[in-house]
Amino acid sequence: MKNVETIKLEQIRPNRSQPRLAFYEKPLQELADSIKENGLLQPIVVRKSGDGYELIAGERRFRAHEMLGYPTIEAIVIDKNDDESADLALIENMQREDLSAIEEARAMQRILENSGLTQAELAKRLGYRQSTVANKLRLLKLSPELQEDIARGVLTERHARALLKVDSDLQEKIAQTIIEKNYTVKETEDYIESLTNYHARKEKGVSNSVRIGINTLKKAYELCRQSGLDASYNETEYAGEVKIVIRFKK
């Protein structure tokens, strides 16, 4: 069993490769209350760094001790290099289910860039399927705003993966609808599928010649408006046809 040491908090600095991005006050306060009541059940993990220590795993426990005003914390000191430290920080948080999908994805991306590992090698090291790693990395294609929604738990990973099926310029608008209507993942997938099918029918159902005709009518309508006529224009698409109504007031 590894020896547990008591180390001053002021001697410990955060891990530069810490995968966790967000530390919300309420759950952190709950952890602090638990530590105050029951003590620290699992020591943090650190490594020697200069004249102090670098935190490898257990930043929430570390921050809870700071919140409580405790001067010291129990820690296991291990000997790891930068890459191994980053890996351990990621794996420890994943095993404890403390990371959001975006935090996992960003940490995975950082390790892939720094270590030269392939997705398959990283998946094996984490105990994941390669498809799981690939799906999480795809979340990084979403806008920063949507990534923040995932990190805060406003959108789940499965909601976000459904959003990846639509064009990027539509994702935020669709996400807002999903959030406002509190759609389940299944409802989200059905909603996105209906939008995708609608646009596919719209693109397929209007030939170039019909589109030219529509544009000609629109130009004629605009000329009427410019000449001072009080007119309205309404265009509706049905299966296999387009209905255009132009009304003039007497």
DAWOPE-V759934 format. One record per residue. N is the residue number from 1. RES is the residue in three letters. BURIAL is + if it has 16 or more other ideal C-beta (glycine too) atoms within 10 Angstrom, else -. Layout:
N	RES	BURIAL
N	RES	BURIAL
This chain:
1	MET	-
2	LYS	-
3	ASN	-
4	VAL	-
5	GLU	-
6	THR	-
7	ILE	+
8	LYS	-
9	LEU	-
10	GLU	-
11	GLN	-
12	ILE	+
13	ARG	-
14	PRO	-
15	ASN	+
16	ARG	-
17	SER	+
18	GLN	+
19	PRO	+
20	ARG	+
21	LEU	-
22	ALA	-
23	PHE	-
24	TYR	-
25	GLU	-
26	LYS	-
27	PRO	-
28	LEU	+
29	GLN	-
30	GLU	-
31	LEU	+
32	ALA	+
33	ASP	-
34	SER	-
35	ILE	+
36	LYS	-
37	GLU	-
38	ASN	-
39	GLY	-
40	LEU	+
41	LEU	-
42	GLN	-
43	PRO	+
44	ILE	+
45	VAL	+
46	VAL	+
47	ARG	+
48	LYS	-
49	SER	-
50	GLY	-
51	ASP	-
52	GLY	-
53	TYR	+
54	GLU	+
55	LEU	+
56	ILE	+
57	ALA	+
58	GLY	+
59	GLU	+
60	ARG	+
61	ARG	+
62	PHE	+
63	ARG	+
64	ALA	+
65	HIS	+
66	GLU	-
67	MET	+
68	LEU	-
69	GLY	-
70	TYR	-
71	PRO	-
72	THR	-
73	ILE	+
74	GLU	+
75	ALA	+
76	ILE	+
77	VAL	+
78	ILE	-
79	ASP	-
80	LYS	+
81	ASN	-
82	ASP	-
83	ASP	-
84	GLU	-
85	SER	+
86	ALA	+
87	ASP	+
88	LEU	+
89	ALA	+
90	LEU	+
91	ILE	+
92	GLU	+
93	ASN	+
94	MET	+
95	GLN	-
96	ARG	-
97	GLU	-
98	ASP	-
99	LEU	+
100	SER	+
101	ALA	+
102	ILE	+
103	GLU	+
104	GLU	+
105	ALA	+
106	ARG	+
107	ALA	+
108	MET	+
109	GLN	-
110	ARG	-
111	ILE	+
112	LEU	+
113	GLU	-
114	ASN	-
115	SER	+
116	GLY	-
117	LEU	+
118	THR	-
119	GLN	+
120	ALA	-
121	GLU	-
122	LEU	+
123	ALA	+
124	LYS	-
125	ARG	-
126	LEU	+
127	GLY	-
128	TYR	+
129	ARG	-
130	GLN	-
131	SER	-
132	THR	-
133	VAL	+
134	ALA	-
135	ASN	+
136	LYS	+
137	LEU	+
138	ARG	-
139	LEU	+
140	LEU	-
141	LYS	-
142	LEU	+
143	SER	-
144	PRO	-
145	GLU	-
146	LEU	+
147	GLN	+
148	GLU	+
149	ASP	+
150	ILE	+
151	ALA	+
152	ARG	-
153	GLY	-
154	VAL	-
155	LEU	+
156	THR	+
157	GLU	+
158	ARG	-
159	HIS	+
160	ALA	+
161	ARG	+
162	ALA	+
163	LEU	+
164	LEU	-
165	LYS	-
166	VAL	+
167	ASP	-
168	SER	-
169	ASP	-
170	LEU	-
171	GLN	+
172	GLU	-
173	LYS	-
174	ILE	+
175	ALA	+
176	GLN	-
177	THR	-
178	ILE	+
179	ILE	-
180	GLU	-
181	LYS	-
182	ASN	-
183	TYR	+
184	THR	-
185	VAL	-
186	LYS	-
187	GLU	-
188	THR	+
189	GLU	+
190	ASP	-
191	TYR	+
192	ILE	+
193	GLU	-
194	SER	-
195	LEU	-
196	THR	-
197	ASN	-
198	TYR	-
199	HIS	-
200	ALA	-
201	ARG	-
202	LYS	-
203	GLU	-
204	LYS	-
205	GLY	-
206	VAL	-
207	SER	-
208	ASN	-
209	SER	-
210	VAL	-
211	ARG	-
212	ILE	-
213	GLY	-
214	ILE	-
215	ASN	-
216	THR	-
217	LEU	-
218	LYS	-
219	LYS	-
220	ALA	-
221	TYR	+
222	GLU	-
223	LEU	-
224	CYS	-
225	ARG	-
226	GLN	-
227	SER	-
228	GLY	-
229	LEU	-
230	ASP	-
231	ALA	-
232	SER	-
233	TYR	-
234	ASN	-
235	GLU	-
236	THR	-
237	GLU	-
238	TYR	-
239	ALA	-
240	GLY	-
241	GLU	-
242	VAL	+
243	LYS	-
244	ILE	-
245	VAL	-
246	ILE	-
247	ARG	-
248	PHE	-
249	LYS	-
250	LYS	-
